Amino acid sequence: MFDRISMRGAPVCRDSNSLESCIRVQGITFHTLASTDYDDGLDRFEDLQVGQKVEVDFEYRDGRHIATEIELDD
């Protein structure tokens, strides 16, 4: 069982390649997968913009922060 944790902040970078995508928020790199859920006006990774305020729900697995849900922060 993995702990679910939330973090809020603004993405400072957005990287995407053919295998996975990632964003960095408050100095932490979050990896997104096909199973990552997007809410509150975000439909997919490409909708994220640098500087937006987001909330990231994630699990820490195999030494990586895996984003389970990303949504705009109010």
C-alpha positions as CSV (number, residue, x, y, z in Angstrom):
1,M,0.0,0.0,0.0
2,F,1.3,3.4,-1.0
3,D,0.5,6.6,0.8
4,R,-1.4,9.2,-1.2
5,I,-0.2,12.7,-0.7
6,S,-1.3,16.1,-2.1
7,M,1.0,19.0,-3.0
8,R,0.0,22.5,-4.3
9,G,2.1,24.8,-6.3
10,A,2.8,26.1,-9.8
11,P,4.6,23.9,-12.4
12,V,8.0,25.4,-13.3
13,C,8.7,23.0,-16.2
14,R,6.9,20.6,-18.3
15,D,8.7,17.7,-20.1
16,S,7.2,15.1,-22.4
17,N,8.6,12.2,-24.3
18,S,7.1,9.2,-26.0
19,L,7.2,7.1,-22.8
20,E,6.1,9.4,-20.0
21,S,5.7,13.1,-19.1
22,C,6.7,15.0,-15.9
23,I,6.2,18.3,-14.3
24,R,8.2,19.9,-11.5
25,V,6.3,21.6,-8.7
26,Q,8.0,23.1,-5.6
27,G,11.3,21.4,-6.6
28,I,9.8,17.9,-6.9
29,T,9.5,16.1,-10.2
30,F,6.2,14.3,-10.7
31,H,5.9,11.6,-13.3
32,T,2.6,11.2,-15.1
33,L,1.3,8.0,-16.6
34,A,-1.6,7.1,-18.9
35,S,-3.6,6.4,-15.7
36,T,-3.0,9.9,-14.3
37,D,-6.4,11.7,-13.9
38,Y,-6.8,15.3,-14.8
39,D,-9.6,17.5,-13.4
40,D,-11.0,21.0,-13.0
41,G,-10.4,22.2,-16.6
42,L,-7.5,19.9,-17.4
43,D,-8.2,17.1,-19.7
44,R,-4.6,15.9,-20.5
45,F,-1.0,16.6,-19.8
46,E,-0.7,19.1,-22.7
47,D,-3.3,21.3,-21.0
48,L,-0.8,22.1,-18.2
49,Q,0.9,25.5,-18.4
50,V,4.0,26.8,-16.6
51,G,2.8,29.1,-13.7
52,Q,-0.7,27.6,-13.3
53,K,-1.6,26.7,-9.7
54,V,-2.2,23.0,-9.5
55,E,-2.8,20.4,-6.8
56,V,-1.0,17.1,-7.4
57,D,-2.1,13.9,-5.7
58,F,0.7,11.3,-5.9
59,E,2.2,8.1,-4.7
60,Y,5.9,7.6,-4.0
61,R,6.9,4.3,-5.7
62,D,10.3,3.0,-6.7
63,G,12.0,6.2,-5.7
64,R,9.7,8.4,-7.9
65,H,6.8,10.7,-7.3
66,I,3.9,9.3,-9.5
67,A,1.1,11.7,-10.1
68,T,-2.3,10.0,-9.7
69,E,-4.3,13.2,-10.2
70,I,-3.6,16.7,-11.3
71,E,-6.1,19.5,-11.0
72,L,-6.2,23.3,-11.0
73,D,-6.0,24.8,-7.6
74,D,-8.6,27.3,-6.6
